[in-house]
Amino acid sequence: MDSAVFDPRPARADAPLHGTTSNGLKIVIVGGFGVGKTTMVRAVSEIRPLDTEATMTNAGVGVDDPSGAPGKSTTTVAFDFGRITIDAENVLYLFGAPGQERFWFLWDRLFAGALGAIVLVDQRRIADSWYAIDRLEQQGTRFIVACNNFGGHHAIEEVRAALDLDPHVPLVDCDARSRESCKRVLIALVEHIYAARTNLAGARPLSAPRTTTESLS
């Protein structure tokens, strides 16, 4: 196998869950085309990620709009999948949603049963994220927004204003290529979900996982 594409991480079948694992938490990563969803899943997954990237062809001309990511030659046509362990009892299952508009019909199925979501934003194309935020708000799914650093120069609060985010929605900076950066995004999401659940009157509190970068595998 070419060393340039060799992935030393085990396949899912070769990395069974710990015997003490009792909570599987589904997380969806969503956003516009080319914002880095597949990159994030690949960067942070402890197992060899499953992706459904396909080469973009002339068949998509007039259907897809690749202008926001002119150097991109592939696109996700179903979803990406990865996994990361939080602690002995909790594991996150990561699903990267397709960004092309013609695949948005898949989002409802991906959102089903999701504990929360990450909206990944390219600061240069903020409007591309409005639809994802609207859908999550409509679904009632807890989410945070992560600004993928593509070299944009917008201050984080300018991005919040442009997205018209509710004050309670966390907004964080990230680099989707960096495993440590992606871990911090996941920690922010899990802590946001936990805080929201425990603040709901009469809700059964979640067992707070040890969400630190050291506890994530």
C-alpha positions as a Markdown table, in Angstrom:
| # | Residue | x | y | z |
|---|---|---|---|---|
| 1 | Met | 0.0 | 0.0 | 0.0 |
| 2 | Asp | 1.2 | 3.5 | -0.8 |
| 3 | Ser | 2.7 | 5.0 | 2.4 |
| 4 | Ala | 1.1 | 8.4 | 1.4 |
| 5 | Val | -2.4 | 7.0 | 1.8 |
| 6 | Phe | -1.7 | 4.4 | 4.5 |
| 7 | Asp | -3.9 | 4.8 | 7.6 |
| 8 | Pro | -2.6 | 3.0 | 10.7 |
| 9 | Arg | -5.9 | 3.3 | 12.5 |
| 10 | Pro | -7.8 | 0.0 | 12.9 |
| 11 | Ala | -11.0 | -0.6 | 10.9 |
| 12 | Arg | -14.2 | -0.6 | 13.0 |
| 13 | Ala | -14.4 | -4.4 | 12.9 |
| 14 | Asp | -10.9 | -4.6 | 14.4 |
| 15 | Ala | -11.5 | -2.1 | 17.2 |
| 16 | Pro | -14.5 | -3.4 | 19.3 |
| 17 | Leu | -15.9 | -1.2 | 22.0 |
| 18 | His | -14.7 | -1.6 | 25.6 |
| 19 | Gly | -16.8 | -4.0 | 27.6 |
| 20 | Thr | -17.8 | -1.2 | 30.0 |
| 21 | Thr | -19.2 | 1.0 | 27.2 |
| 22 | Ser | -22.8 | 1.7 | 27.8 |
| 23 | Asn | -23.6 | 5.0 | 26.1 |
| 24 | Gly | -23.3 | 5.5 | 22.3 |
| 25 | Leu | -23.8 | 9.2 | 21.5 |
| 26 | Lys | -24.6 | 10.2 | 18.0 |
| 27 | Ile | -23.1 | 13.5 | 16.8 |
| 28 | Val | -23.8 | 15.0 | 13.3 |
| 29 | Ile | -21.4 | 17.4 | 11.6 |
| 30 | Val | -23.2 | 19.6 | 9.1 |
| 31 | Gly | -22.6 | 22.6 | 7.0 |
| 32 | Gly | -22.2 | 23.9 | 3.4 |
| 33 | Phe | -20.2 | 22.3 | 0.6 |
| 34 | Gly | -16.5 | 22.2 | 1.1 |
| 35 | Val | -16.4 | 23.5 | 4.7 |
| 36 | Gly | -14.3 | 20.6 | 6.0 |
| 37 | Lys | -16.8 | 18.1 | 7.4 |
| 38 | Thr | -15.1 | 15.1 | 5.9 |
| 39 | Thr | -11.7 | 16.5 | 7.0 |
| 40 | Met | -12.9 | 16.8 | 10.6 |
| 41 | Val | -14.2 | 13.2 | 10.8 |
| 42 | Arg | -10.9 | 12.0 | 9.3 |
| 43 | Ala | -8.9 | 14.1 | 11.7 |
| 44 | Val | -10.6 | 13.1 | 15.0 |
| 45 | Ser | -11.8 | 9.5 | 14.5 |
| 46 | Glu | -10.0 | 6.8 | 16.5 |
| 47 | Ile | -10.9 | 4.2 | 13.9 |
| 48 | Arg | -10.3 | 4.3 | 10.2 |
| 49 | Pro | -13.2 | 6.5 | 9.0 |
| 50 | Leu | -15.8 | 5.5 | 6.5 |
| 51 | Asp | -16.4 | 8.1 | 3.9 |
| 52 | Thr | -18.4 | 8.2 | 0.7 |
| 53 | Glu | -16.4 | 10.8 | -1.2 |
| 54 | Ala | -16.9 | 10.6 | -5.0 |
| 55 | Thr | -15.1 | 12.4 | -7.8 |
| 56 | Met | -17.1 | 15.4 | -9.1 |
| 57 | Thr | -17.8 | 15.0 | -12.8 |
| 58 | Asn | -19.4 | 17.0 | -15.6 |
| 59 | Ala | -22.7 | 15.4 | -14.6 |
| 60 | Gly | -22.9 | 17.9 | -11.8 |
| 61 | Val | -22.5 | 20.9 | -13.9 |
| 62 | Gly | -25.5 | 23.1 | -13.6 |
| 63 | Val | -26.7 | 21.1 | -10.6 |
| 64 | Asp | -23.9 | 21.6 | -8.0 |
| 65 | Asp | -22.3 | 24.9 | -7.2 |
| 66 | Pro | -18.6 | 24.3 | -6.5 |
| 67 | Ser | -17.6 | 28.0 | -6.8 |
| 68 | Gly | -17.1 | 28.3 | -3.0 |
| 69 | Ala | -14.4 | 25.6 | -3.0 |
| 70 | Pro | -12.8 | 25.9 | -6.5 |
| 71 | Gly | -9.9 | 23.4 | -5.7 |
| 72 | Lys | -12.2 | 20.7 | -4.5 |
| 73 | Ser | -12.6 | 17.7 | -6.8 |
| 74 | Thr | -14.6 | 15.3 | -4.6 |
| 75 | Thr | -17.8 | 15.5 | -2.7 |
| 76 | Thr | -19.6 | 13.4 | 0.0 |
| 77 | Val | -22.6 | 11.6 | -1.5 |
| 78 | Ala | -24.0 | 9.9 | 1.6 |
| 79 | Phe | -22.2 | 10.5 | 4.9 |
| 80 | Asp | -18.9 | 10.1 | 6.6 |
| 81 | Phe | -18.6 | 8.0 | 9.8 |
| 82 | Gly | -16.1 | 8.0 | 12.6 |
| 83 | Arg | -15.8 | 7.1 | 16.3 |
| 84 | Ile | -14.1 | 8.5 | 19.3 |
| 85 | Thr | -14.1 | 7.3 | 22.9 |
| 86 | Ile | -14.8 | 9.8 | 25.7 |
| 87 | Asp | -14.3 | 7.5 | 28.7 |
| 88 | Ala | -15.0 | 3.9 | 29.8 |
| 89 | Glu | -18.7 | 4.3 | 29.4 |
| 90 | Asn | -19.3 | 6.9 | 26.7 |
| 91 | Val | -18.4 | 6.8 | 23.0 |
| 92 | Leu | -19.2 | 9.4 | 20.3 |
| 93 | Tyr | -20.4 | 8.2 | 16.8 |
| 94 | Leu | -19.6 | 11.0 | 14.3 |
| 95 | Phe | -21.6 | 11.4 | 11.1 |
| 96 | Gly | -20.5 | 13.9 | 8.5 |
| 97 | Ala | -23.5 | 15.1 | 6.5 |
| 98 | Pro | -23.2 | 15.8 | 2.7 |
| 99 | Gly | -23.0 | 19.5 | 1.9 |
| 100 | Gln | -24.4 | 19.5 | -1.7 |
| 101 | Glu | -28.0 | 20.8 | -1.9 |
| 102 | Arg | -29.1 | 17.7 | -3.9 |
| 103 | Phe | -28.2 | 15.5 | -0.9 |
| 104 | Trp | -30.0 | 17.5 | 1.8 |
| 105 | Phe | -32.9 | 15.1 | 1.8 |
| 106 | Leu | -30.6 | 12.7 | 3.7 |
| 107 | Trp | -30.2 | 15.2 | 6.6 |
| 108 | Asp | -33.5 | 14.2 | 8.4 |
| 109 | Arg | -32.3 | 10.6 | 8.6 |
| 110 | Leu | -28.9 | 11.7 | 9.9 |
| 111 | Phe | -30.5 | 13.9 | 12.5 |
| 112 | Ala | -32.8 | 11.2 | 13.8 |
| 113 | Gly | -31.5 | 10.1 | 17.2 |
| 114 | Ala | -28.7 | 12.6 | 17.3 |
| 115 | Leu | -27.7 | 13.9 | 20.7 |
| 116 | Gly | -26.3 | 17.1 | 19.1 |
| 117 | Ala | -24.7 | 18.6 | 16.1 |
| 118 | Ile | -21.7 | 20.7 | 15.0 |
| 119 | Val | -22.3 | 23.3 | 12.3 |
| 120 | Leu | -19.0 | 23.8 | 10.5 |
| 121 | Val | -18.6 | 27.3 | 9.0 |
| 122 | Asp | -16.2 | 28.7 | 6.4 |
| 123 | Gln | -15.9 | 32.4 | 7.5 |
| 124 | Arg | -15.6 | 33.4 | 3.9 |
| 125 | Arg | -19.0 | 31.9 | 3.0 |
| 126 | Ile | -21.1 | 32.4 | 6.1 |
| 127 | Ala | -24.4 | 32.4 | 4.2 |
| 128 | Asp | -23.8 | 28.8 | 3.2 |
| 129 | Ser | -24.4 | 27.8 | 6.9 |
| 130 | Trp | -27.8 | 29.5 | 7.3 |
| 131 | Tyr | -29.8 | 26.5 | 6.0 |
| 132 | Ala | -28.0 | 24.0 | 8.3 |
| 133 | Ile | -28.8 | 26.2 | 11.4 |
| 134 | Asp | -32.4 | 26.7 | 10.3 |
| 135 | Arg | -32.8 | 22.9 | 9.9 |
| 136 | Leu | -31.3 | 22.1 | 13.3 |
| 137 | Glu | -33.4 | 24.8 | 15.1 |
| 138 | Gln | -36.5 | 23.4 | 13.3 |
| 139 | Gln | -35.6 | 19.8 | 14.5 |
| 140 | Gly | -34.9 | 21.0 | 18.0 |
| 141 | Thr | -31.4 | 19.5 | 17.9 |
| 142 | Arg | -28.8 | 21.1 | 20.2 |
| 143 | Phe | -25.8 | 22.4 | 18.3 |
| 144 | Ile | -22.7 | 24.5 | 18.4 |
| 145 | Val | -21.0 | 26.4 | 15.6 |
| 146 | Ala | -17.4 | 25.9 | 14.8 |
| 147 | Cys | -15.6 | 28.3 | 12.4 |
| 148 | Asn | -13.1 | 26.4 | 10.3 |
| 149 | Asn | -10.0 | 28.5 | 9.9 |
| 150 | Phe | -9.5 | 28.9 | 6.2 |
| 151 | Gly | -7.5 | 32.1 | 6.7 |
| 152 | Gly | -10.5 | 34.4 | 7.1 |
| 153 | His | -10.1 | 37.6 | 9.0 |
| 154 | His | -13.5 | 37.9 | 10.6 |
| 155 | Ala | -13.6 | 38.3 | 14.4 |
| 156 | Ile | -15.6 | 35.5 | 16.1 |
| 157 | Glu | -18.2 | 37.9 | 17.3 |
| 158 | Glu | -18.7 | 39.3 | 13.8 |
| 159 | Val | -19.4 | 35.7 | 12.7 |
| 160 | Arg | -22.0 | 35.4 | 15.5 |
| 161 | Ala | -23.7 | 38.5 | 14.4 |
| 162 | Ala | -23.7 | 37.5 | 10.7 |
| 163 | Leu | -25.3 | 34.1 | 11.6 |
| 164 | Asp | -27.7 | 35.8 | 14.0 |
| 165 | Leu | -27.0 | 33.1 | 16.6 |
| 166 | Asp | -28.9 | 32.9 | 19.9 |
| 167 | Pro | -26.7 | 34.0 | 22.8 |
| 168 | His | -26.8 | 30.5 | 24.3 |
| 169 | Val | -25.3 | 28.8 | 21.2 |
| 170 | Pro | -21.6 | 28.3 | 21.6 |
| 171 | Leu | -19.3 | 29.6 | 18.8 |
| 172 | Val | -15.8 | 28.3 | 18.7 |
| 173 | Asp | -12.8 | 28.6 | 16.4 |
| 174 | Cys | -11.2 | 25.4 | 15.0 |
| 175 | Asp | -8.9 | 23.8 | 12.4 |
| 176 | Ala | -10.6 | 20.8 | 11.0 |
| 177 | Arg | -7.3 | 19.3 | 10.0 |
| 178 | Ser | -6.1 | 19.2 | 13.6 |
| 179 | Arg | -7.1 | 16.3 | 15.9 |
| 180 | Glu | -6.6 | 18.4 | 19.0 |
| 181 | Ser | -8.6 | 21.3 | 17.7 |
| 182 | Cys | -11.5 | 18.9 | 16.7 |
| 183 | Lys | -11.4 | 17.3 | 20.1 |
| 184 | Arg | -11.9 | 20.8 | 21.7 |
| 185 | Val | -14.9 | 21.3 | 19.4 |
| 186 | Leu | -16.4 | 17.9 | 20.5 |
| 187 | Ile | -15.8 | 18.8 | 24.2 |
| 188 | Ala | -17.6 | 22.1 | 23.7 |
| 189 | Leu | -20.6 | 20.3 | 22.2 |
| 190 | Val | -20.8 | 17.7 | 24.9 |
| 191 | Glu | -20.6 | 20.3 | 27.6 |
| 192 | His | -23.2 | 22.4 | 25.9 |
| 193 | Ile | -25.6 | 19.5 | 25.7 |
| 194 | Tyr | -25.0 | 18.5 | 29.3 |
| 195 | Ala | -25.6 | 22.0 | 30.5 |
| 196 | Ala | -28.8 | 22.3 | 28.5 |
| 197 | Arg | -30.1 | 19.0 | 29.8 |
| 198 | Thr | -29.4 | 19.8 | 33.4 |
| 199 | Asn | -30.9 | 23.2 | 33.2 |
| 200 | Leu | -34.3 | 21.9 | 31.9 |
| 201 | Ala | -36.8 | 21.7 | 34.8 |
| 202 | Gly | -37.7 | 18.2 | 35.6 |
| 203 | Ala | -35.2 | 16.7 | 33.1 |
| 204 | Arg | -33.2 | 13.7 | 34.1 |
| 205 | Pro | -29.6 | 14.8 | 34.4 |
| 206 | Leu | -27.0 | 13.2 | 32.2 |
| 207 | Ser | -23.9 | 11.6 | 33.8 |
| 208 | Ala | -21.3 | 14.2 | 33.0 |
| 209 | Pro | -18.5 | 12.5 | 31.0 |
| 210 | Arg | -14.9 | 13.5 | 31.6 |
| 211 | Thr | -14.7 | 15.7 | 28.5 |
| 212 | Thr | -11.0 | 16.7 | 28.4 |
| 213 | Thr | -8.6 | 16.3 | 25.6 |
| 214 | Glu | -6.8 | 13.7 | 27.7 |
| 215 | Ser | -9.9 | 11.6 | 28.2 |
| 216 | Leu | -10.7 | 11.6 | 24.4 |
| 217 | Ser | -8.8 | 8.7 | 22.8 |
